[in-house]
Amino acid sequence: MAVTPHRAVFLSYAHDDSEAARRVADALREGGVEVWFDQNELRGGDAWDSKIRNQVKECALFMPIISANTQARPEGYFRLEWHLAQQRSHLIAQGRPFIVPICVDDTPDAEALVPDAFLAVQWMRLPGGKTDPAFCERVKFLLAGGDRSEGSRSRPPIRAATTPPIPAARQLPGWVRPVLASSAIAVAVLAYNLWYPKKADAEKSAAPAPAVATAQPALTPARELIHRVQQILDPGALSRSRLDAAEELCDSALQRDPTDPLVWAKAAEVELLYVYPYGFDISETRRRRAEERAAKAFNLGPDLPAVRLIQAEVFAHAVKTPALIAEAEKMIRSLSAQDPGNPELVRQLAEVLREENHFDEAAQLFERIGSFEVAGWSYFQGGKLRLALSAVEKSPRSVTALQLRAILEYSVNEDLDAAKAVVDQWQPSELLNEMPAFIAMTIALYQRNSGHLLELSQAISSDFIDTNAFRGPTKYFTGLAYEMANQPVQAEAEWRAALGVVQTLLKAKPDDRVLLEWSAWLHGALHETSEAESSFAHSQALAGLKGDAMDLSNLQDTLLSLHVLLRLQKKEAVLAGLEKLFQEKRPTWELIHSDARFNPQSDFLQGDSRFEKLMRDHLPEGAKPYSSADYKAGSKT
């Protein structure tokens, strides 16, 4: 059927769902809706591919059919269609309906293998593709433009009459039960269901809740949205785009009911997740939003456990003053005293102990509740990298678990092939997030793979990477890629652009040592030695360091000052700094060892007897043997 631009519906489906897709198409056509539906199921070929791309570009609504069949097929032509639709959605104004997912069975949307854009919009559930008149009316409404909330998760999903009922609420844990006798029963029940769903699943042997617990009122529209937020916040697959969708839902919920403390608390949680533990956005603005929303929740419901908990989390991980971190510990211990077996409260206490640098105690608490990934990060922060590797190897797959495993493979084992094998487990969309991208770029740099390094760095949308592990201009990496590929003119152009970014940031923060050292590195890369020396001297003075001494205060500062000294080829300063660091075995010294060993900027030290002795004598336990011939200057393209 010929398609009129901007008026037709595009149905995208897997071959095994063709019958369900046909039912949907027939229902839409009977309702007078124009549909593009490939009934002959002949896919592939250049002409067909071009036609598909044009149809996705021109259709008014894109309807992906989601099911167990699509879950079982990680590859398929329909996934190209889904990818094209997501790309087009980035060009469409927020609130304008375009992607309308249809689930034809009971596949949970929170677990669906779909693009992130599909999770930010309301799904329609049509078991087997069976529809009713309301379905066609809704589609016509969307084709007419709908309203600005129609394309978001602002309503419960459309369900055919045969859809199974929503399961009853989970059994409540001990700390909620005493509250049930009070007038706050409904709020307490909802607070538990939204914040502690995993614990509720685990409590199979707990005593039954009082009969009054079953008399729960229907969720308000605002809390329906918050329930959707909880489904999006899957820690095993959380991405920046999922958080953006969750934030939008929270904003909509706050508009519907600005007096609900639980809505404010969930909104504060989402803001905090940008900052900690994922580091998607650690800006002061994001921290302040988390603090303000948590304070609003506390003002409205100071006695609610969920509100008190998010207040403590914000104190510990966003505001982070010593006094408020101590207050957070006190608040969480008070909550834990009411329910000592609550694993979520154990986890939060361990998180606060990490902020207080009690890394071993925190790691042991995490291991007690089976949070091996976070236990690994705690050991990592405490400088016990071998224990960190042992812990994270017990963890299920997640983006952050893979981050830690990759870092430990190249720093503890100094095995770049093993580290690359871990990075290869990430999906392309996950590599668009700054922290995974930084790790992947580091490994590509160490392996001298200039082509992959360039590909990764050019895919990052921001000019300046700002994560818990790395702060610096993105074009630092693109310049290194061109340098390894023996293209000095392109490398210098990238570094000149990076210097412009750094100088702009320095105008607002002239005493930011990270920015000053990036200024030094970039001037050095551009052969502007006097400017490089001036910026580095300014940073050294702010830290109370003299001459060319390497900064050994923390991992990031040590790495950055090492890179400046390497770029300026200050051989004696580098060797003296490494010698002191390795002899004292400061926390995470292994990461500095691996960087000095593999980073192409160290190539001018290869063959130096003092450098090679340092590398051999202080090799991390279990690491691959050091050889100066392992990584020679050159480029793997």
Summary of the structure (lengths in Angstrom):
residues: 637
radius of gyration: 27.3
end to end distance: 46.2
largest distance: 81.6
contacts: 2110
relative contact order: 0.05
helix: 60%
strand: 4%
